[in-house]
Amino acid sequence: MRKLNKNFWIFGAFFFLYFFIWAACTPFLSLWLTKVGGLNATKTGIIFSAMSIAAICYQPFFGVISDKLGLKKNLIWIFIVLLAFIAPFFIYVFPALLKTNIILASLIGGAYLGAVFNGGVGAIEAYIEKVSHVNAFEYGQVRMFGCIGAASSTFVTGKLFNTNPDLIFWISSVMALLLALVFTFAKMGNSSYQDRNTENAQSTSKESTLSIFKNKKFWFLVIYVVGVGCIYDVYDQQFAVFFTRFFATPEEGTEVFGNLYTLQIFMEAVIMLIAPFIINKIGAKNALLYAGFIMSLRILGSGFAEGPIAISLLKLMHAIEVPILLVAVFKYISANFDMRLSATIYLIGFQFSKQIGAIFLSTIVGNMYDTVGFEKAYILLGTIALLFTIISIFTLSNNKKIAMGYASVRKVS
């Protein structure tokens, strides 16, 4: 029991620090690209497309390697080292590239940010989800610390963005060093446990990995992810820019956005804590459908919103769906697929699928913002997301079996 508690708190701290860095760098990225990089919505969309391209190149590789490594720490260390260079990249490298050549900036920026955020986050989440199985704690409860970390970050960074954005990135690099320190304390067990874990991981052959693509349940999950999750992510990319238009000045809008983001993530932390119990009660499929309807409603509502109060309430709706979605997708994978391939399925079926859709949609939707306006674009995106949510009622599986993929490993530990 003492070992379980230790790993729960260690990975809780890991999630706190990682998502502190995430929230410092990504929510305001579209504003940063506009303010520091001088980009319009179309060029900002190109940057996000480049990040998505990089992520889809990484994610299948990260998924297979993660399942092969099991609970070995090698891949996670690579992400931590890359995160330590956040400040030099954003302060010295990226701004110079943006002012020199947008294509070169997209390639280099996409490769780096795609690795540490869009591509790396899935591998990190899948790794800690595996840790939760062998240590008998709920993934959603340890993931709650990520929400608290992100909320703490936006409370600080939302105020710094209008004064000195460089401080945000220096703080992020320091947090990455703390992340490295925390991760050194994570111990995965004794030698017999490691031997069993290695044997379990190595049993994932090329044939078993390829068999995923012959499973219709996998493709139905992909349809949901692309038609709902991907649309929602693309909608949210430049939402901060749209949000500031409801206020007298962009600076006032940015400050309010930061405060709301902080409140939103604290709300997420509360819901993340109870999400496992809710999903165990209603089932993973119903939880995914619930998230889909909330996402569709938020997108459509943004197209009709009038005034700062309405747009602020729509912003907070993010808090009541994203924790359910994040936990439900892992529980859906556990209930319907071989747990030895959980990282591969998550990174390809969920993360990869969203990113490959975002490659095409980010630039197209960014151009729509410049031509027809945010409101009309949101109505179209919301309608598409709602349609795919309805389709998923008939295609997602209602299997409620309990995953026991690591039961034998748990006994050894």
C-alpha positions as CSV (number, residue, x, y, z in Angstrom):
1,M,0.0,0.0,0.0
2,R,2.9,2.3,0.8
3,K,4.3,1.7,-2.7
4,L,0.9,2.5,-4.3
5,N,0.6,5.8,-2.4
6,K,4.1,6.8,-3.4
7,N,3.5,6.2,-7.1
8,F,0.1,7.9,-7.0
9,W,1.6,11.1,-5.6
10,I,4.7,10.9,-7.8
11,F,2.7,10.7,-11.0
12,G,0.2,13.2,-9.6
13,A,3.2,15.7,-9.3
14,F,4.3,14.6,-12.8
15,F,1.0,15.5,-14.3
16,F,0.8,18.8,-12.3
17,L,4.2,19.9,-13.7
18,Y,3.7,18.7,-17.2
19,F,0.3,20.4,-17.6
20,F,1.6,23.5,-15.9
21,I,4.1,23.8,-18.8
22,W,1.3,22.8,-21.3
23,A,-1.0,25.5,-20.1
24,A,1.7,28.1,-20.0
25,C,2.6,27.6,-23.7
26,T,-0.5,26.4,-25.6
27,P,-3.7,28.2,-24.6
28,F,-2.2,31.6,-25.6
29,L,-0.3,30.3,-28.6
30,S,-2.6,31.8,-31.2
31,L,-2.5,35.1,-29.4
32,W,1.3,34.9,-29.1
33,L,1.6,34.1,-32.8
34,T,-0.5,37.1,-33.6
35,K,1.2,39.5,-31.2
36,V,4.8,38.5,-31.4
37,G,4.9,36.7,-34.7
38,G,2.6,39.2,-36.5
39,L,0.6,36.4,-38.1
40,N,-3.0,36.6,-39.4
41,A,-5.5,33.8,-38.9
42,T,-4.5,31.9,-42.0
43,K,-0.8,31.8,-41.2
44,T,-1.6,30.9,-37.6
45,G,-3.6,28.0,-39.0
46,I,-0.5,26.9,-41.0
47,I,1.5,26.7,-37.8
48,F,-1.2,24.6,-36.1
49,S,-1.3,22.4,-39.2
50,A,2.5,21.9,-39.0
51,M,2.2,20.9,-35.4
52,S,-0.5,18.4,-36.4
53,I,1.7,17.0,-39.2
54,A,4.6,16.5,-36.9
55,A,2.3,14.9,-34.3
56,I,0.9,12.3,-36.7
57,C,4.5,11.4,-37.7
58,Y,5.4,10.9,-34.1
59,Q,2.3,9.2,-32.7
60,P,2.3,5.8,-34.4
61,F,6.0,5.5,-33.5
62,F,5.4,6.6,-29.9
63,G,2.5,4.2,-29.6
64,V,4.4,1.1,-30.7
65,I,7.6,2.0,-28.8
66,S,5.6,2.7,-25.7
67,D,3.9,-0.7,-25.8
68,K,7.3,-2.3,-26.5
69,L,8.9,-0.5,-23.6
70,G,6.0,-1.2,-21.2
71,L,6.8,0.7,-18.0
72,K,10.5,1.5,-18.9
73,K,11.2,5.2,-18.6
74,N,13.3,5.9,-21.7
75,L,10.7,7.6,-23.9
76,I,9.4,9.8,-21.1
77,W,13.0,11.0,-20.4
78,I,13.3,12.2,-24.0
79,F,10.2,14.4,-23.6
80,I,11.4,15.9,-20.3
81,V,14.8,16.8,-21.9
82,L,13.0,18.5,-24.8
83,L,10.7,20.4,-22.4
84,A,13.7,21.9,-20.7
85,F,14.5,23.9,-23.9
86,I,11.0,25.7,-24.0
87,A,12.5,29.1,-23.0
88,P,15.4,29.2,-25.5
89,F,13.0,28.0,-28.3
90,F,10.2,30.6,-27.8
91,I,12.5,33.5,-26.9
92,Y,15.4,33.1,-29.3
93,V,14.6,30.6,-32.1
94,F,10.9,30.7,-33.0
95,P,10.4,34.5,-33.2
96,A,13.4,34.8,-35.5
97,L,12.0,32.0,-37.7
98,L,8.6,33.6,-37.9
99,K,10.1,36.9,-39.1
100,T,12.3,35.1,-41.7
101,N,10.2,32.4,-43.4
102,I,6.8,31.1,-42.4
103,I,7.4,27.7,-44.0
104,L,10.7,27.1,-42.2
105,A,9.1,28.3,-39.0
106,S,6.3,25.9,-39.5
107,L,8.6,23.0,-40.1
108,I,10.9,23.6,-37.1
109,G,8.1,24.8,-34.8
110,G,5.8,22.0,-35.8
111,A,8.6,19.4,-35.2
112,Y,9.5,20.7,-31.7
113,L,6.0,21.6,-30.4
114,G,4.5,18.5,-32.0
115,A,6.9,16.3,-30.1
116,V,6.6,17.9,-26.6
117,F,2.8,18.6,-26.8
118,N,0.6,17.3,-29.5
119,G,2.6,14.1,-30.1
120,G,4.2,13.6,-26.7
121,V,1.1,14.1,-24.5
122,G,-0.5,10.9,-25.7
123,A,2.6,8.8,-24.9
124,I,2.8,10.4,-21.5
125,E,-0.9,9.8,-20.7
126,A,-0.8,6.2,-22.0
127,Y,2.3,5.5,-19.9
128,I,0.7,6.8,-16.7
129,E,-2.5,5.0,-17.5
130,K,-0.5,1.8,-17.6
131,V,1.1,2.7,-14.3
132,S,-2.4,3.2,-12.8
133,H,-3.3,-0.4,-13.8
134,V,-0.3,-2.0,-12.1
135,N,-0.6,0.2,-9.0
136,A,-4.4,-0.2,-8.6
137,F,-5.4,3.5,-8.7
138,E,-7.8,5.3,-11.0
139,Y,-6.1,7.1,-13.9
140,G,-8.8,9.9,-13.7
141,Q,-7.9,10.6,-10.1
142,V,-4.2,11.0,-10.8
143,R,-4.9,13.0,-14.0
144,M,-6.8,15.5,-11.8
145,F,-3.4,16.9,-10.7
146,G,-2.8,17.8,-14.3
147,C,-6.0,20.0,-14.2
148,I,-4.7,21.7,-11.0
149,G,-1.3,22.3,-12.6
150,A,-2.9,23.8,-15.7
151,A,-5.1,26.1,-13.6
152,S,-2.2,27.2,-11.5
153,S,-0.3,27.9,-14.7
154,T,-3.0,30.1,-16.3
155,F,-3.4,32.0,-13.1
156,V,0.2,33.1,-13.4
157,T,0.7,33.2,-17.1
158,G,-2.6,35.0,-17.9
159,K,-1.3,38.0,-16.1
160,L,2.3,37.8,-17.5
161,F,1.2,37.5,-21.1
162,N,0.3,41.2,-21.5
163,T,3.5,42.3,-19.6
164,N,6.4,40.0,-20.4
165,P,5.6,36.7,-22.2
166,D,9.3,35.7,-22.0
167,L,8.9,35.1,-18.3
168,I,6.2,32.5,-19.1
169,F,8.7,30.4,-21.0
170,W,11.5,30.7,-18.4
171,I,9.1,29.5,-15.8
172,S,8.2,26.6,-18.0
173,S,11.9,25.5,-18.4
174,V,12.3,25.6,-14.7
175,M,9.2,23.5,-14.3
176,A,10.7,21.0,-16.7
177,L,13.8,20.6,-14.5
178,L,11.5,20.0,-11.5
179,L,9.7,17.4,-13.6
180,A,13.0,15.6,-14.2
181,L,13.6,15.6,-10.4
182,V,10.2,14.2,-9.7
183,F,10.5,11.4,-12.3
184,T,13.8,10.2,-10.8
185,F,11.8,9.1,-7.7
186,A,9.4,6.9,-9.7
187,K,10.2,3.2,-9.1
188,M,8.4,0.6,-11.1
189,G,9.1,-2.4,-8.9
190,N,11.6,-5.2,-8.2
191,S,13.4,-7.3,-10.8
192,S,10.7,-10.0,-11.0
193,Y,8.1,-7.4,-11.7
194,Q,10.3,-5.8,-14.4
195,D,10.9,-9.2,-16.0
196,R,7.2,-9.9,-16.2
197,N,6.5,-6.4,-17.5
198,T,9.2,-6.9,-20.2
199,E,7.8,-10.3,-21.2
200,N,4.3,-8.8,-21.4
201,A,5.5,-5.9,-23.6
202,Q,7.5,-8.0,-25.9
203,S,4.6,-10.3,-26.6
204,T,3.1,-7.5,-28.7
205,S,4.1,-8.7,-32.2
206,K,3.9,-6.9,-35.5
207,E,0.9,-9.1,-36.4
208,S,-1.0,-8.2,-33.2
209,T,-0.4,-4.5,-33.8
210,L,-1.6,-4.8,-37.4
211,S,-4.7,-6.7,-36.3
212,I,-5.9,-3.4,-34.8
213,F,-6.7,-2.2,-38.3
214,K,-8.9,-5.2,-39.0
215,N,-11.1,-4.5,-36.1
216,K,-14.3,-2.6,-36.9
217,K,-14.6,-1.3,-33.4
218,F,-11.3,0.5,-33.9
219,W,-12.6,2.3,-37.0
220,F,-15.9,3.2,-35.4
221,L,-13.8,4.8,-32.6
222,V,-11.8,6.7,-35.2
223,I,-15.0,8.0,-36.9
224,Y,-16.1,9.4,-33.5
225,V,-12.7,10.9,-32.8
226,V,-12.3,12.6,-36.2
227,G,-15.9,13.7,-36.6
228,V,-16.3,15.1,-33.1
229,G,-13.0,15.4,-31.3
230,C,-11.0,16.7,-34.2
231,I,-13.6,19.2,-35.1
232,Y,-13.7,20.4,-31.5
233,D,-9.9,20.8,-31.3
234,V,-9.8,22.8,-34.5
235,Y,-12.6,25.0,-33.2
236,D,-10.7,25.6,-30.0
237,Q,-7.4,26.5,-31.6
238,Q,-8.2,30.1,-32.3
239,F,-11.1,30.5,-29.8
240,A,-8.9,32.9,-27.7
241,V,-8.7,35.3,-30.6
242,F,-12.5,35.2,-31.1
243,F,-13.1,35.6,-27.4
244,T,-11.1,38.9,-27.1
245,R,-13.4,40.5,-29.7
246,F,-16.2,40.6,-27.1
247,F,-14.3,43.1,-25.0
248,A,-13.3,46.8,-25.3
249,T,-9.6,46.0,-25.8
250,P,-7.7,42.8,-26.7
251,E,-5.7,43.2,-23.4
252,E,-8.9,43.2,-21.3
253,G,-10.2,40.1,-23.3
254,T,-6.9,38.3,-22.7
255,E,-7.0,38.9,-19.0
256,V,-10.6,37.7,-18.7
257,F,-9.7,34.7,-20.9
258,G,-6.9,33.8,-18.5
259,N,-9.1,34.1,-15.4
260,L,-11.8,32.0,-17.0
261,Y,-9.3,29.4,-18.1
262,T,-8.1,29.1,-14.5
263,L,-11.6,28.7,-13.2
264,Q,-12.4,26.2,-16.0
265,I,-9.5,24.0,-15.1
266,F,-10.3,24.0,-11.4
267,M,-13.8,22.9,-12.5
268,E,-12.1,20.2,-14.6
269,A,-10.1,19.0,-11.6
270,V,-13.3,18.5,-9.6
271,I,-15.0,16.6,-12.4
272,M,-11.9,14.6,-13.1
273,L,-11.9,13.4,-9.5
274,I,-15.5,11.9,-9.9
275,A,-15.2,11.0,-13.6
276,P,-14.2,7.4,-13.0
277,F,-17.2,6.8,-10.8
278,I,-19.6,8.5,-13.3
279,I,-18.2,6.5,-16.3
280,N,-18.2,3.2,-14.4
281,K,-21.9,3.9,-13.7
282,I,-23.1,4.9,-17.2
283,G,-20.5,3.1,-19.3
284,A,-17.7,4.3,-21.6
285,K,-19.9,4.6,-24.7
286,N,-22.5,6.8,-23.0
287,A,-19.7,8.9,-21.6
288,L,-18.2,9.5,-25.0
289,L,-21.7,10.4,-26.4
290,Y,-22.3,12.8,-23.5
291,A,-18.9,14.5,-24.3
292,G,-19.8,14.7,-28.0
293,F,-23.2,16.4,-27.4
294,I,-21.6,19.0,-25.0
295,M,-18.8,19.7,-27.6
296,S,-21.3,20.2,-30.4
297,L,-23.4,22.5,-28.2
298,R,-20.4,24.6,-27.3
299,I,-19.3,25.0,-30.9
300,L,-22.8,25.9,-32.2
301,G,-23.4,28.2,-29.2
302,S,-20.3,30.2,-30.1
303,G,-21.7,30.9,-33.5
304,F,-24.8,32.6,-31.9
305,A,-23.2,34.1,-28.8
306,E,-23.8,37.7,-28.0
307,G,-21.9,39.6,-25.3
308,P,-19.1,38.7,-22.9
309,I,-21.3,36.8,-20.5
310,A,-22.6,34.3,-23.1
311,I,-19.1,33.7,-24.6
312,S,-17.7,33.2,-21.1
313,L,-20.3,30.6,-20.2
314,L,-19.6,28.8,-23.4
315,K,-15.9,28.8,-22.5
316,L,-16.6,27.2,-19.1
317,M,-18.6,24.4,-20.8
318,H,-15.2,22.9,-21.8
319,A,-14.9,21.9,-18.1
320,I,-17.9,19.6,-18.1
321,E,-16.9,17.5,-21.0
322,V,-13.1,17.2,-21.4
323,P,-12.5,15.2,-18.1
324,I,-15.2,12.8,-19.1
325,L,-13.8,12.4,-22.6
326,L,-10.2,11.9,-21.4
327,V,-11.1,9.2,-18.9
328,A,-13.8,7.6,-21.0
329,V,-11.6,7.0,-24.0
330,F,-9.1,4.9,-21.9
331,K,-12.0,3.0,-20.3
332,Y,-13.5,2.4,-23.8
333,I,-10.1,1.0,-25.0
334,S,-9.8,-1.2,-21.9
335,A,-13.3,-2.6,-22.4
336,N,-13.0,-3.3,-26.2
337,F,-9.3,-4.0,-27.0
338,D,-6.2,-5.9,-25.9
339,M,-4.6,-4.0,-23.1
340,R,-1.1,-4.9,-24.3
341,L,-1.8,-2.6,-27.2
342,S,-3.5,0.2,-25.3
343,A,-0.8,2.8,-26.0
344,T,-0.8,2.0,-29.7
345,I,-4.6,2.2,-29.9
346,Y,-4.7,5.4,-27.9
347,L,-2.0,7.2,-29.8
348,I,-3.3,6.0,-33.3
349,G,-7.0,5.7,-32.7
350,F,-7.4,8.9,-30.6
351,Q,-4.4,11.2,-30.8
352,F,-3.2,10.4,-34.4
353,S,-6.7,10.4,-35.8
354,K,-7.4,13.9,-34.3
355,Q,-4.1,15.3,-35.6
356,I,-4.4,13.9,-39.2
357,G,-7.9,15.5,-39.4
358,A,-6.4,18.8,-38.0
359,I,-3.8,18.9,-40.7
360,F,-6.4,19.6,-43.3
361,L,-8.9,21.4,-41.2
362,S,-6.7,23.9,-39.3
363,T,-5.7,25.9,-42.5
364,I,-9.1,25.5,-44.1
365,V,-11.0,26.7,-41.0
366,G,-8.4,29.5,-40.4
367,N,-9.1,30.7,-43.9
368,M,-12.9,30.6,-43.2
369,Y,-12.3,32.8,-40.2
370,D,-10.7,35.4,-42.5
371,T,-13.3,35.1,-45.2
372,V,-16.8,34.3,-43.8
373,G,-16.1,35.1,-40.1
374,F,-15.9,33.1,-36.9
375,E,-19.6,32.8,-36.4
376,K,-20.5,31.1,-39.7
377,A,-17.5,28.8,-39.4
378,Y,-18.6,27.8,-35.9
379,I,-22.1,27.0,-37.0
380,L,-20.8,24.7,-39.8
381,L,-18.3,23.0,-37.5
382,G,-20.9,22.5,-34.7
383,T,-23.4,21.0,-37.2
384,I,-20.8,18.5,-38.4
385,A,-19.8,17.5,-34.8
386,L,-23.5,17.0,-33.9
387,L,-24.1,14.8,-36.9
388,F,-21.1,12.5,-36.1
389,T,-22.2,12.3,-32.4
390,I,-25.6,11.0,-33.5
391,I,-23.9,8.5,-35.9
392,S,-21.8,7.3,-33.0
393,I,-24.9,6.3,-31.0
394,F,-25.2,3.4,-33.5
395,T,-21.6,2.6,-34.1
396,L,-19.7,2.7,-30.8
397,S,-19.7,-0.5,-28.7
398,N,-21.5,-0.8,-25.4
399,N,-19.1,-3.5,-24.0
400,K,-18.8,-3.0,-20.2
401,K,-16.3,-5.7,-19.4
402,I,-13.6,-4.8,-16.8
403,A,-10.1,-4.7,-18.3
404,M,-7.7,-7.2,-16.7
405,G,-4.8,-6.8,-19.0
406,Y,-2.3,-6.2,-16.2
407,A,-3.8,-8.5,-13.6
408,S,-0.9,-10.9,-13.7
409,V,1.6,-8.1,-13.3
410,R,-0.4,-6.6,-10.4
411,K,0.0,-10.0,-8.6
412,V,3.7,-10.0,-9.0
413,S,4.0,-6.4,-7.6
